[in-house]
Amino acid sequence: MKKYFLFFILLSISCISKAQLTAEQSQIKKTFFDFLKFYQHNEKNFYSFKLYKGTGKENEPPYHIQWKEVDRYCAWLKTNVPYVCDEYIKNERSDFKYYDSSFKADPEDEIPMGFDYDRWAGGQEEVSYMIKWYTSSKNKYEVMMNGDTATLRIGSKLSEGDTEKDWNWNEAPFKKEKGKWKMAGNVHPVGL
């Protein structure tokens, strides 16, 4: 009986340790949480950049990206947001190029693609709600690392009876820059 009890204890410890993040993985998760808090406290600054403009009356379509404003925004990110790396800024510029091409492809679109949701917190709710969503103790956190890149995956139940295959998953890319893990892109739903 003692052997079975000892085996059960060792098995339990093994399962628990596999479910926990390593110190480096925990740092990536913490960086994401810190970014969300920083964003919440500086939300007005993030939204102060007029990154797109409508050329129709009253700023209506067709839209276009304002590249000088994008340059100001990227300089602000580099100087003021310690949680993002150069790859993040590069990816932001790439996203703006995509949005601009989408504006040109559909000039009558009423909603400016890429700006119809909170780009930084990845939702259509207030940032305080998104912080609660991403930091819930009921979530599952996975960090997949490959050299100097990593992906933080956040799994959330949509309904109480959901199994893990029914969960909502979001990802945030990371890159190690000058020895520190920093965000390389905004959080987004898996599959988008």
C-alpha positions as CSV (number, residue, x, y, z in Angstrom):
1,M,0.0,0.0,0.0
2,K,2.8,2.4,0.8
3,K,4.3,1.8,-2.6
4,Y,1.1,2.7,-4.3
5,F,0.7,5.8,-2.2
6,L,4.3,6.9,-3.0
7,F,3.8,6.2,-6.7
8,F,0.6,8.3,-6.7
9,I,2.4,11.2,-4.9
10,L,5.3,11.1,-7.4
11,L,2.9,10.9,-10.4
12,S,0.9,13.9,-9.0
13,I,4.0,16.0,-8.6
14,S,5.2,15.1,-12.1
15,C,1.8,16.2,-13.6
16,I,1.8,19.4,-11.6
17,S,5.3,20.3,-12.6
18,K,4.5,19.7,-16.3
19,A,1.5,22.0,-16.2
20,Q,3.6,24.9,-14.7
21,L,5.5,27.4,-16.8
22,T,9.3,27.6,-16.4
23,A,10.8,30.8,-15.0
24,E,11.5,32.1,-18.6
25,Q,8.0,31.2,-19.8
26,S,6.5,32.9,-16.7
27,Q,8.5,36.0,-17.6
28,I,6.9,36.1,-21.1
29,K,3.5,35.8,-19.5
30,K,4.3,38.6,-17.0
31,T,5.6,40.8,-19.8
32,F,2.2,40.4,-21.6
33,F,0.3,41.2,-18.4
34,D,2.6,44.2,-17.8
35,F,2.0,45.4,-21.3
36,L,-1.8,45.3,-20.8
37,K,-1.5,47.3,-17.6
38,F,0.7,49.8,-19.3
39,Y,-1.7,50.1,-22.2
40,Q,-4.6,50.6,-19.8
41,H,-2.8,53.5,-18.1
42,N,-1.7,55.0,-21.4
43,E,-4.7,54.2,-23.6
44,K,-5.2,57.9,-24.5
45,N,-1.6,58.0,-25.8
46,F,-2.1,54.9,-28.0
47,Y,-5.2,56.4,-29.5
48,S,-3.8,59.9,-29.9
49,F,-2.3,59.0,-33.2
50,K,-4.5,59.5,-36.2
51,L,-3.2,56.6,-38.2
52,Y,-5.8,56.6,-40.9
53,K,-8.1,59.3,-42.4
54,G,-11.1,59.3,-44.6
55,T,-11.0,61.6,-47.6
56,G,-14.8,61.8,-47.9
57,K,-16.8,64.4,-46.1
58,E,-16.6,64.3,-42.3
59,N,-13.7,61.8,-42.4
60,E,-15.7,59.2,-44.3
61,P,-14.4,56.6,-46.8
62,P,-12.4,56.2,-48.8
63,Y,-9.7,55.7,-46.1
64,H,-6.0,55.8,-46.3
65,I,-3.1,55.4,-43.9
66,Q,-1.4,58.6,-42.8
67,W,2.3,57.5,-43.1
68,K,3.8,60.5,-41.3
69,E,1.6,59.8,-38.3
70,V,2.6,56.1,-38.5
71,D,6.3,57.3,-38.3
72,R,5.4,59.4,-35.2
73,Y,3.6,56.4,-33.6
74,C,6.5,54.0,-34.3
75,A,9.0,56.5,-32.8
76,W,6.7,56.8,-29.7
77,L,6.5,53.0,-29.4
78,K,10.3,52.7,-29.5
79,T,10.9,55.4,-26.9
80,N,8.0,55.0,-24.5
81,V,6.7,51.3,-24.6
82,P,9.3,49.1,-22.9
83,Y,7.3,45.9,-23.6
84,V,7.7,45.9,-27.4
85,C,10.7,45.1,-29.5
86,D,11.8,46.3,-33.0
87,E,10.0,43.3,-34.5
88,Y,6.7,44.6,-33.0
89,I,7.3,48.0,-34.7
90,K,8.1,46.2,-38.0
91,N,4.9,44.1,-37.7
92,E,2.9,47.2,-37.0
93,R,4.2,48.9,-40.2
94,S,3.4,45.7,-42.1
95,D,-0.2,45.7,-40.7
96,F,-0.6,49.3,-41.8
97,K,0.5,48.5,-45.4
98,Y,-2.1,45.7,-45.4
99,Y,-4.8,48.0,-44.1
100,D,-3.9,50.6,-46.7
101,S,-4.1,48.1,-49.5
102,S,-7.5,46.9,-48.2
103,F,-8.7,50.5,-48.2
104,K,-7.7,50.8,-51.8
105,A,-9.3,47.5,-52.7
106,D,-12.6,48.5,-51.2
107,P,-12.8,52.3,-51.1
108,E,-16.5,52.3,-50.1
109,D,-16.0,50.1,-47.0
110,E,-17.7,52.0,-44.1
111,I,-15.5,50.4,-41.4
112,P,-11.8,51.1,-41.6
113,M,-10.2,47.6,-41.6
114,G,-7.8,47.0,-38.7
115,F,-9.3,49.8,-36.6
116,D,-12.8,48.3,-36.0
117,Y,-11.6,46.7,-32.7
118,D,-9.0,47.4,-30.0
119,R,-5.8,46.5,-31.9
120,W,-3.6,46.3,-28.8
121,A,-5.8,44.3,-26.4
122,G,-7.4,42.3,-29.2
123,G,-11.1,42.7,-28.5
124,Q,-14.1,44.9,-28.8
125,E,-14.5,45.5,-25.1
126,E,-12.9,48.1,-22.8
127,V,-9.3,47.3,-21.9
128,S,-10.3,46.6,-18.2
129,Y,-12.6,43.8,-19.4
130,M,-9.9,42.4,-21.7
131,I,-7.4,42.4,-18.8
132,K,-9.8,40.4,-16.7
133,W,-10.3,38.0,-19.7
134,Y,-6.6,37.4,-20.3
135,T,-5.5,37.2,-16.7
136,S,-8.3,35.0,-15.4
137,S,-7.1,32.3,-13.0
138,K,-9.4,29.9,-15.0
139,N,-7.3,30.4,-18.2
140,K,-4.7,28.0,-19.4
141,Y,-1.3,29.5,-20.4
142,E,1.1,27.9,-22.8
143,V,4.4,29.3,-24.0
144,M,6.0,27.7,-27.0
145,M,9.7,28.7,-27.4
146,N,12.0,28.4,-30.4
147,G,15.3,30.0,-30.0
148,D,14.8,33.8,-29.6
149,T,11.1,33.7,-30.5
150,A,8.2,32.5,-28.5
151,T,4.4,32.5,-28.5
152,L,2.2,33.0,-25.5
153,R,-1.1,31.1,-25.9
154,I,-4.0,31.9,-23.7
155,G,-6.9,29.5,-23.5
156,S,-10.3,30.6,-22.1
157,K,-13.5,28.8,-21.5
158,L,-16.5,30.4,-23.2
159,S,-19.0,28.3,-21.2
160,E,-18.7,26.5,-17.9
161,G,-19.2,23.0,-19.4
162,D,-16.7,23.5,-22.3
163,T,-13.9,21.0,-22.8
164,E,-10.5,22.3,-23.8
165,K,-11.2,21.7,-27.5
166,D,-14.1,24.2,-27.2
167,W,-12.0,27.0,-25.6
168,N,-11.2,30.3,-27.1
169,W,-7.5,30.6,-27.8
170,N,-5.5,33.8,-28.3
171,E,-1.8,34.3,-29.1
172,A,0.8,36.9,-28.6
173,P,4.2,36.6,-30.4
174,F,7.4,37.4,-28.5
175,K,11.1,37.9,-29.4
176,K,14.1,38.1,-27.2
177,E,15.9,41.4,-27.8
178,K,19.0,42.4,-25.9
179,G,18.4,39.5,-23.4
180,K,14.8,40.5,-22.6
181,W,11.6,38.9,-23.9
182,K,9.4,41.6,-25.5
183,M,6.2,41.5,-27.5
184,A,6.7,41.1,-31.3
185,G,3.1,41.7,-32.2
186,N,-0.4,42.3,-30.8
187,V,-2.5,39.6,-29.2
188,H,-4.9,38.0,-31.7
189,P,-7.3,35.1,-31.8
190,V,-5.8,31.8,-33.0
191,G,-6.6,31.4,-36.7
192,L,-6.5,35.1,-37.6
